Amino acid sequence: MFAENRKISLRQLQALLLLDCFGTAVLFLPAEFAQRSGRVCWLVALVSGGVLVLLSLILTAVGERMPEGTVVDWCRQCFGNFFGNLILIGLAGKLLLDGMLELRIFSEIICSAMLPSTPVSVISLVVLAVAGSLAAQGTECRGRTAEILFFVVAVPLAVILIAVAVSSKYHRIFPLEMPSVSEIGGGIAAMGVVFQGLTFLYFIYPDLKKPVCTRSAVLKSSALTALVVAIMVFLSLAVYGEGVLSEKLLPSLQMMERISFTGVFLTRQDVLLLWFWMASAVVFLSGTVFFGSLLGVQLCRQQETKRKKWLWVWLAAVFAASFLPGNLSGAYALRMQVAPWFHLLYLVILPLVLLLLAGKGGKADV
């Protein structure tokens, strides 16, 4: 029903961005920030998030200047066919890297926390099957699903964070200090992993009902994401202190597990808490395979009818690549070492160059 309808509202775009960004990286970041900057980690998270919110406006500026096409059209127009295609192949690599790491890390977390007897491969297949079925239905289906899931995810999460805030003791955050420039630089690299969903803005403009208002919508969504992450880092620091926090594996999840749902018929509290990231992982992976298949079709100059064949290719590629890291720690280390460089290239440098060349007319196809 949705496969041929490729128009979504700005509200649906915001819901998609929030779920795309609220991935497994949020589970690890409080510990990562504590290791990098100690007691000032929450300030580093807040400032880093603010910088990335401002950087997101660069990509929206490109989209507003060339709203009629996707990144394939932009790169070929500005760089020509040869160099444009090289950049697009690199973007495909970024999509594959982000998707396979999100799948592997999420599957490992589910395996260790909920289904220790179930092979990681089986969990990955189930998650990819749901994501693939969502992607196969098109952009509008993804938008409507995110719009519904956002309220199902956001309301319980807000209630739990309020409960954590009320029960926390805040003496561990004192004395207040100011972060150094190097700490903020490292924080921006770490926080950038959260905003991996911004990559989808390269493809979304032709699918928007009101592309001229995208900048404001993306700004609000990115600001809310950055604020929620900073709050989670702040609460994690208040609950554990910098020393214990830096040694935690999944501090965001462990922090929320401290809240007892007394009087509620809930035997597995971790299932409820991991639901937030289940919804996010499925929506993000659906975006990875959907826009990956769209990139394949446009890169090879094929008809739109070939997209579902590319969808199978991307599902297989993401599944196979997810087993390249040996374990959870290997996948996380690969993400923190490689992903920030891809984000710098494709969320900062490339949008800036596209914005500059678009204003000068770019290059003709060769």
C-alpha positions as CSV (number, residue, x, y, z in Angstrom):
1,M,0.0,0.0,0.0
2,F,2.8,2.4,0.8
3,A,5.4,1.2,-1.7
4,E,4.7,3.8,-4.3
5,N,3.9,6.7,-1.9
6,R,7.2,8.5,-1.1
7,K,5.9,11.6,0.7
8,I,6.2,12.2,4.4
9,S,5.5,15.2,6.6
10,L,8.0,17.1,8.6
11,R,6.6,15.7,11.8
12,Q,7.3,12.2,10.5
13,L,10.8,13.3,9.5
14,Q,11.4,14.5,13.0
15,A,10.2,11.2,14.5
16,L,12.4,9.3,12.0
17,L,15.5,11.3,12.9
18,L,14.9,10.9,16.7
19,L,14.6,7.1,16.4
20,D,17.5,6.9,13.9
21,C,19.7,8.8,16.3
22,F,18.6,7.1,19.5
23,G,20.5,3.9,18.8
24,T,22.9,1.6,20.7
25,A,25.5,4.4,21.0
26,V,23.4,6.0,23.7
27,L,23.9,2.9,25.8
28,F,27.6,3.3,25.9
29,L,28.2,7.0,25.7
30,P,28.0,8.0,29.4
31,A,30.9,5.6,30.1
32,E,32.8,6.8,27.1
33,F,32.4,10.5,28.1
34,A,33.4,9.6,31.7
35,Q,36.6,7.9,30.5
36,R,37.5,10.9,28.2
37,S,36.6,13.8,30.5
38,G,35.8,12.6,34.1
39,R,33.5,14.8,36.2
40,V,32.9,17.3,33.4
41,C,31.6,14.6,31.0
42,W,28.0,16.0,31.1
43,L,29.2,19.4,30.2
44,V,31.2,17.9,27.4
45,A,28.2,16.0,26.2
46,L,26.0,19.2,26.3
47,V,28.6,21.3,24.4
48,S,29.4,18.6,21.9
49,G,25.7,18.0,21.2
50,G,25.2,21.7,20.6
51,V,28.1,21.8,18.1
52,L,26.6,18.8,16.2
53,V,23.2,20.4,16.1
54,L,24.7,23.4,14.4
55,L,26.6,21.2,12.0
56,S,23.4,19.5,11.0
57,L,22.3,22.8,9.5
58,I,25.0,22.5,6.8
59,L,23.4,19.4,5.3
60,T,19.9,21.0,5.4
61,A,21.3,24.0,3.6
62,V,22.5,21.8,0.8
63,G,19.1,20.1,0.6
64,E,17.2,23.5,0.6
65,R,19.4,24.7,-2.3
66,M,18.9,21.5,-4.3
67,P,15.6,20.0,-3.1
68,E,14.8,18.4,-6.4
69,G,17.4,15.6,-6.1
70,T,19.3,13.2,-3.9
71,V,23.0,13.0,-3.1
72,V,23.5,11.1,-6.3
73,D,22.3,14.1,-8.3
74,W,24.2,16.6,-6.1
75,C,27.5,14.7,-6.4
76,R,27.3,14.2,-10.2
77,Q,26.3,17.8,-10.7
78,C,29.1,19.2,-8.5
79,F,31.9,16.8,-9.1
80,G,31.1,15.1,-12.4
81,N,30.4,11.4,-13.0
82,F,33.7,9.9,-12.1
83,F,34.6,11.7,-8.9
84,G,30.9,11.9,-7.9
85,N,30.5,8.1,-8.2
86,L,33.7,7.6,-6.1
87,I,32.1,9.8,-3.3
88,L,28.9,7.9,-3.6
89,I,30.6,4.5,-3.3
90,G,32.2,5.8,-0.1
91,L,28.8,6.9,1.1
92,A,27.5,3.4,0.5
93,G,30.4,2.1,2.6
94,K,29.4,4.5,5.4
95,L,25.8,3.2,5.3
96,L,27.0,-0.4,5.3
97,L,29.4,0.3,8.3
98,D,26.7,2.0,10.3
99,G,24.1,-0.6,9.6
100,M,26.3,-3.6,10.3
101,L,27.7,-2.2,13.5
102,E,24.2,-1.2,14.8
103,L,22.9,-4.7,14.0
104,R,25.9,-6.6,15.6
105,I,26.0,-4.5,18.7
106,F,22.2,-4.6,19.3
107,S,22.1,-8.4,18.6
108,E,24.9,-8.9,21.1
109,I,23.1,-6.8,23.8
110,I,19.9,-8.7,23.3
111,C,21.7,-12.0,23.4
112,S,23.5,-11.2,26.7
113,A,20.7,-9.5,28.4
114,M,17.6,-11.4,27.3
115,L,18.3,-14.5,25.2
116,P,21.6,-16.0,26.3
117,S,20.8,-19.4,24.7
118,T,19.9,-17.9,21.3
119,P,22.6,-17.5,18.7
120,V,23.5,-14.0,17.7
121,S,22.9,-14.9,14.1
122,V,19.3,-15.8,14.7
123,I,18.6,-12.6,16.6
124,S,20.3,-10.6,13.7
125,L,18.1,-12.4,11.1
126,V,14.9,-11.6,13.0
127,V,15.8,-7.9,13.5
128,L,16.8,-7.6,9.8
129,A,13.6,-9.4,8.7
130,V,11.5,-6.8,10.5
131,A,13.6,-3.9,9.2
132,G,13.6,-5.3,5.7
133,S,9.8,-5.7,5.7
134,L,9.5,-2.1,6.8
135,A,11.9,-0.8,4.2
136,A,10.1,-2.7,1.4
137,Q,7.0,-0.7,2.0
138,G,8.6,2.6,1.2
139,T,9.2,6.0,2.8
140,E,5.6,6.7,3.9
141,C,5.5,3.4,5.8
142,R,8.7,4.3,7.6
143,G,7.4,7.7,8.4
144,R,4.1,6.6,9.8
145,T,5.8,3.8,11.8
146,A,8.2,6.2,13.4
147,E,5.4,8.6,14.2
148,I,3.6,5.9,16.1
149,L,6.6,4.4,17.8
150,F,7.9,7.8,18.9
151,F,5.1,8.3,21.4
152,V,5.3,4.6,22.5
153,V,9.0,5.0,23.1
154,A,9.2,8.6,24.4
155,V,6.5,8.6,27.1
156,P,7.8,5.6,29.1
157,L,11.4,6.8,28.6
158,A,10.6,10.2,30.0
159,V,8.8,8.7,33.0
160,I,11.8,6.5,33.8
161,L,14.3,9.4,33.4
162,I,12.2,11.5,35.7
163,A,12.1,8.7,38.3
164,V,15.9,8.4,38.0
165,A,16.3,12.1,38.4
166,V,14.2,12.2,41.6
167,S,16.0,9.3,43.2
168,S,19.6,10.4,42.3
169,K,22.0,12.2,44.6
170,Y,23.9,15.0,42.9
171,H,26.9,15.5,45.1
172,R,28.9,13.4,42.7
173,I,28.9,16.1,40.0
174,F,30.6,18.6,42.3
175,P,32.8,20.6,42.2
176,L,31.9,22.0,38.9
177,E,34.7,22.4,36.4
178,M,35.0,23.7,32.8
179,P,36.0,21.2,30.1
180,S,39.1,21.8,28.0
181,V,39.2,22.3,24.3
182,S,40.7,18.8,23.8
183,E,37.9,17.2,25.9
184,I,35.3,19.0,23.8
185,G,37.0,17.8,20.6
186,G,37.0,14.2,21.8
187,G,33.4,14.6,22.9
188,I,32.3,15.8,19.5
189,A,33.9,12.7,17.9
190,A,32.1,10.5,20.4
191,M,28.7,12.3,20.1
192,G,28.9,12.2,16.4
193,V,28.1,8.4,16.5
194,V,24.7,9.3,17.9
195,F,23.9,11.5,14.9
196,Q,24.5,8.7,12.3
197,G,20.8,9.0,11.2
198,L,21.6,12.5,9.7
199,T,23.1,10.6,6.7
200,F,19.6,9.8,5.5
201,L,19.0,13.5,4.9
202,Y,21.1,13.0,1.7
203,F,18.1,11.1,0.2
204,I,15.0,12.4,1.9
205,Y,14.3,15.8,0.2
206,P,12.4,14.5,-2.8
207,D,10.2,12.6,-0.3
208,L,9.1,15.6,1.8
209,K,5.8,17.4,1.5
210,K,7.3,20.7,2.6
211,P,11.1,20.6,1.9
212,V,11.4,24.4,2.4
213,C,10.8,24.0,6.2
214,T,13.3,21.2,6.7
215,R,15.9,23.3,8.5
216,S,13.7,24.1,11.4
217,A,12.4,20.6,11.7
218,V,15.9,19.0,11.7
219,L,17.2,21.7,14.1
220,K,14.5,20.9,16.7
221,S,14.9,17.1,16.3
222,S,18.7,17.3,16.6
223,A,18.5,19.6,19.6
224,L,16.1,17.2,21.4
225,T,18.4,14.3,20.7
226,A,21.5,16.1,22.0
227,L,19.6,17.3,25.1
228,V,18.3,13.8,25.9
229,V,21.8,12.3,25.6
230,A,23.3,15.0,27.8
231,I,20.6,14.4,30.4
232,M,21.4,10.7,30.4
233,V,25.1,11.4,30.8
234,F,24.3,13.8,33.6
235,L,22.1,11.3,35.4
236,S,24.6,8.5,35.0
237,L,27.3,10.6,36.6
238,A,25.0,11.5,39.4
239,V,24.1,7.9,40.0
240,Y,27.5,6.3,39.7
241,G,30.2,9.0,40.0
242,E,33.0,9.4,37.5
243,G,35.1,6.4,38.7
244,V,32.4,3.8,38.6
245,L,30.7,5.2,35.5
246,S,33.9,4.9,33.5
247,E,33.9,1.2,34.2
248,K,30.3,0.5,33.3
249,L,29.5,-1.4,30.1
250,L,25.9,-0.2,29.5
251,P,25.5,2.6,32.0
252,S,22.3,4.1,30.4
253,L,20.5,0.8,30.7
254,Q,22.0,-0.1,34.1
255,M,21.0,3.3,35.5
256,M,17.4,2.8,34.5
257,E,17.3,-0.7,35.8
258,R,17.7,0.7,39.3
259,I,14.1,2.0,39.2
260,S,11.7,-0.6,40.6
261,F,8.2,-0.9,39.0
262,T,6.5,-1.9,42.2
263,G,2.9,-3.0,41.8
264,V,3.3,-3.6,38.0
265,F,3.1,-7.1,36.6
266,L,6.5,-7.1,35.0
267,T,8.8,-10.0,35.5
268,R,11.4,-8.9,33.0
269,Q,12.1,-5.2,33.5
270,D,15.0,-5.3,31.0
271,V,12.6,-6.2,28.3
272,L,10.7,-2.9,28.8
273,L,14.0,-0.9,28.9
274,L,15.5,-2.5,25.8
275,W,12.2,-1.8,23.9
276,F,13.4,1.8,23.4
277,W,16.5,0.6,21.6
278,M,14.6,-2.2,19.8
279,A,12.3,0.3,18.1
280,S,15.3,2.6,17.3
281,A,17.4,-0.3,15.9
282,V,14.7,-1.6,13.6
283,V,13.8,1.9,12.3
284,F,17.5,2.8,11.7
285,L,18.2,-0.5,9.9
286,S,15.2,-0.1,7.7
287,G,16.6,3.3,6.7
288,T,20.0,1.8,6.0
289,V,18.7,-0.9,3.7
290,F,16.1,1.3,2.1
291,F,18.4,4.2,1.3
292,G,21.2,1.8,0.4
293,S,18.9,0.1,-2.2
294,L,17.9,3.5,-3.5
295,L,21.6,4.5,-3.8
296,G,22.3,1.3,-5.7
297,V,19.5,2.0,-8.2
298,Q,20.4,5.6,-8.8
299,L,24.2,4.9,-8.9
300,C,23.6,2.3,-11.6
301,R,21.0,4.4,-13.4
302,Q,18.4,1.7,-13.1
303,Q,14.6,1.9,-13.0
304,E,12.9,2.2,-9.6
305,T,11.4,-1.3,-10.1
306,K,14.9,-2.7,-9.4
307,R,15.0,-1.3,-5.9
308,K,13.6,-4.4,-4.2
309,K,16.4,-6.5,-5.8
310,W,18.9,-4.1,-4.3
311,L,17.0,-4.4,-1.0
312,W,17.9,-8.1,-0.9
313,V,21.5,-7.3,-1.7
314,W,21.7,-4.8,1.1
315,L,20.0,-7.1,3.6
316,A,22.5,-9.8,2.8
317,A,25.5,-7.4,2.9
318,V,24.5,-5.9,6.3
319,F,24.0,-9.4,7.8
320,A,27.3,-10.8,6.5
321,A,29.3,-7.7,7.4
322,S,27.9,-7.7,10.9
323,F,30.0,-10.8,11.7
324,L,33.3,-9.2,10.7
325,P,34.0,-8.0,14.3
326,G,34.7,-10.9,16.6
327,N,32.5,-9.8,19.5
328,L,30.7,-6.9,21.1
329,S,33.9,-5.2,22.3
330,G,35.4,-5.5,18.8
331,A,32.3,-4.0,17.2
332,Y,32.2,-1.1,19.6
333,A,36.0,-0.5,19.2
334,L,35.6,-0.5,15.4
335,R,32.7,2.0,15.7
336,M,34.6,4.4,17.9
337,Q,37.7,4.3,15.7
338,V,36.3,4.4,12.2
339,A,32.8,6.0,12.4
340,P,33.9,9.5,13.5
341,W,36.1,9.8,10.4
342,F,33.2,8.9,8.1
343,H,31.0,11.3,10.0
344,L,33.6,14.1,9.6
345,L,33.8,13.4,5.9
346,Y,30.1,12.9,5.0
347,L,28.4,15.1,7.6
348,V,30.8,18.1,7.6
349,I,33.3,18.2,4.8
350,L,31.1,16.9,1.9
351,P,28.1,19.1,2.7
352,L,30.4,22.2,2.9
353,V,31.9,21.4,-0.4
354,L,28.5,20.7,-2.0
355,L,27.2,24.0,-0.6
356,L,30.2,25.9,-2.1
357,L,30.1,24.2,-5.5
358,A,26.3,24.4,-5.8
359,G,26.5,28.1,-5.5
360,K,29.1,28.2,-8.3
361,G,27.1,25.9,-10.6
362,G,29.2,22.8,-10.1
363,K,30.4,20.6,-13.0
364,A,28.6,19.2,-15.9
365,D,28.3,15.4,-16.2
366,V,31.1,13.9,-18.2
